[in-house]
Amino acid sequence: MTAVLNIHRSILGQPWRWRGLAADARDPGFAPDDLVTQLLLARGCPRDAVEAHRAPSIRAFMPDPSIFNDMDKAADRLADAVEAREQVAIFGDYDVDGATSAALLILLLRDLGLEARPYIPDRLMEGYGPSGEALVRLKSEGASLIVTVDCGAQAFEALAMARAAGAEVIVCDHHKCASELPEAYALINPNRLDETEGAAHGHLAAVGVAFLLGAALIRSLRARGFFASRSEPRLLDLLDLVALGTVADVAQLKGLNRAFVAQGLKVMAQRRNIGLAALIEASRLTRAPTCTDLGFALGPRINAGGRVGRSDLGVRLLTTRDPAEARAIATELDALNEERRAIESQVQLGAEELCLAKGNRAVAVIAARGWHPGVIGIVAGRLKEKLGRPTIVIALDEDGVGKGSGRSIAGVDLGAAVLAAKDAGLLHAGGGHAMACGVTIAESQLDPFADFLEERLAARVTEAMGERALLVDAVVAPGGVSPDLVNAMEAGGPYGMGWPAPRVAAGPLSVIKADVVGNGHVRVIVAGDDGRSIKAVAFRQADSELGAALLSAPRHRKLWLAGRAKIDDWGPRPAAELHIEDAAWAD
């Protein structure tokens, strides 16, 4: 690519490489349809599956739910509960994946004539996952069946207590499992080590697994003649919840997840869910939500309930039948999200200072007292992006017990390493998946834990960081950054984890104007040799080397810019702009 673009030096010091077969949109014969094909192939789509991936449908990607261990057993037990009108409790995690998973099952059971009880643990008081005390209490209060969603795969003690109390528990999870499984009536998880065909779907979020359980439940009831005198619920109408939970949990958007999100966005645009409609309004979205909106507007607001507010707000919002209640909860979540941002900013500053003091270890493990445990996951994600390596942020309480959250980089399985550390006796609790983890740890074990991760992951982190490069899908002239280009690229979506949004390199060009706007964003107007100009912005880069280069670039010195082409709809008619990720001198 260097020869094609005549790049001498990337300002951020990273190589620019083609992702697969890159497209040259400067070619007069360039066709948008060809670009879509290349985008799909470059992301691992088999050539004979291109058409299926252009418009991913549930029918094309949906597996038979029965391929998963315990799926039919769980579905039949739920069908028994529906027919007998038993008391059922849905125990969900306090994040978006947990809230959407719980809401999906509650709404489905409601359509089947059974009003299930939601239970979301308080993040600060109860911590992550099911506690034995809570499960036993639900049983004593009348729940004959409990379904845990987005948690339970590692809840050995809690499920043993529940079983001893006579509670039947179905676990519907997606987090990594140990070789032994906890005592449950049924445990559905594509990441069970004894999964065979179902293991191909290990990238599903918990809400995706819950959707499959819902399909199996409907099939079980259908076989019993349950729908002889009533209509079947439309499970596809709940895909808006599946899309939201999948994107917010940063699940890989490949295979079935692509269909979940593509079709779920269509359902969401119809605003059938009263709570989601209110949340969209509170988020000040006036158009149909996009994949980006799920991750950066809707998801964070639901998460704010579990992080700095009341954990059950998300489920209450997504399952309410009262528009007034929906508006009130959405407004509260919006306010809590602003509070979360302020808290997060304070923790972020302190965490960055500690990172500098700790030095450049392969996995950054940082801990302090006084940090709000509800924002450590977000801070870990931001630090991971800034450092380019896995990061675990831990909030210590006054008793010296830390609750931590970690985020990893592509190619480094942090969840597996945390499970190994737990098995080595370094953690009170821990688990997760490849890209994220949660830990509970004694302060005295912080250094041994960090050393354990260093020894286990250092070589892989070095390898993964060495493989990092700015991957570019297309090279365009400045005037080629247009709405038509953006629309063509969007046709290869939805984009997200494991299916990255396309990146373009535009140039050569000159910086006509540059200034700082908002919270440290660098806004520029650039023009090519043909005189055509475009707007571009580098977010939060005012104090970086990239920002300094853009702000001081002389007009006579040409640049290439690399980033994402997006629609700017602030003006009288839609235009395109470039969200800058790197720049390189053209001479």
Phi, psi and omega in degrees: 000329181302319181294322181293316186264353180057043180275128178261325182203122171286134182296326179270003173073022180246147178289147173255129182226156174288141169266105183066219178271106183281154181259139175257096183287356175281345181291129180302336180271008181299132179236128180306323182295324177295323179297317180300315179301315181294322177299317180294313181297321182293341180261014173095009178287126176298146184301325182281359179246012183301314184296321179295327181277342178296320180225077187297125181246156177297319182301321184287332188245350185287125175276167171290119181306335184292348179290343183272137177304137175069001182297310182293324178298316179294316181297319180294323179292320176295323178296320175302316182296321179295313183294323183269359182054048179287164172277121182240136175246138177251114183259110185244158172290165187268006178263186185295319180298317178294318181295316181289324178297313179297315181297320180300312181291322179297314180293321179294313179297324177299318177296336179269004176092013182237121180267103181277153181264126176277146173220116178242120183293150175286125186301317185281322186273323187250339181077191185279143169082172182288135172260149179299323181298317181293318181295317179295322179295318178299320177296315182294336180270006171116355181286115179274345178217133178238132175244120175266136180235135181065023177192164175114341184296335180242016186271062185298307184294316182297317182288329175295319177297318181296318181295320179297331180273000178088011180276138174262127185234128170257127178259125178237099192220174176221000180286162183300142181251154172276174180295326172265150181248148177293163183283108178222157175299318176208146179228107180260121181196116180297346180260016167298140182291341179263009174289145177247270181296325181292341181297338178295346182250028180293349179276356181295143167284168180299325181293330174292320176295320178297323177298317179295322176297321177298319178296319179293323178296314180299319180295320179296317179293324179298318180296335180272358182080018184298330184264017178297328183239013178211155182281152176285142175292149178270096181299327181297337179292347180264007182292341176297322177292321180296317179298315182297312180295323181295312182290315183295331179273007177055040175285150181295129181271066174233160177055231184299326179299325177297318179293318178305313185286315181301314181282327179295324177296325177295318178295318182297324180299336179277350176053047180285325180281120185300317181293317178297321178300318179293323179292321176299317178295317179295333179277000178062036174266124182256358179240179177294134181299148176251175178301320178298320179298323179298318184278332188241352179238303185282311181304310181300328180290319176293320178299327183300330178298314180284336184275311186230006181232224178261131189296334186272001184298320182298311180295319178300318179298313188284347182244358183291151175252004185252111181302324180294317178296320179300315180296320181295316180292318180298320177296319179295318179295324178296317178293319178297328178294322176294320177297318178301319180297318180295316178297316181301319181299319180294315180295322181301315181298315180294321180293321179295321178296318179294325178300317179297321182288329183284337182091180190264072177275159183299319176240120180280118176242111184232143184215151177197158173277153175090353178280140178284121183295345181285346183244000186295330178294318178295316180297319178300320179295318180293319179293322176302317179294320183289320183274335183075022180213162181301144183221135175237125180249130188235129176261119181267137175267181184292341179270004178080022175254131183251139171251123185234158178223138183232154175228142185244177176252161181303132177094357180236113184275095183286325180298317179295321179294322179293319176299320178296320178295323177296316179296332179278000177084015182271347184232146169291319180204157179180154178177188179146205176224189190303321188260353183207154180209165172227145181221152166236125192215145173283144182304325181293343182262003184299310182293314176301323178295315179297319179295321179299313180295322179299313182293320184283325191246351187304313183296319181291323178296316179300316179296315182294320179293325178292335180276352184288137177203160175277106183271128186245135181264332185207148173250133185226153167287156182308318180291347180281349174282093190224165175304324179298319178295315180299315181296321178296318180290323179297335180293345176270001183275189005287152183251150178174205181302128179080351177218071193294144177299145183292149180238141179241154170248125183243137178159187351288154185209166178243145176278116181274321181209143178213136175206172180256131180228158174058220184269064177079027178270142177258119180253133181226155167244126183236154182222147177267183181295337180276001179086354180283137186240157176220160173267148177212157180215139175248108187286135176053038183243011185300326183260012182258171177297322178296313179299318180298320180295318180293321183288334185248005185296124176288149184298330186281348182260122186278149178233154161252139175246140176238137180174196183257131176277127183228160176276130174254107184254024178283332184277188181295334176215151184301138174229177179246149174220165181250127174267107192284134175245336177197166177218158179214139178291140182268359180217000000 
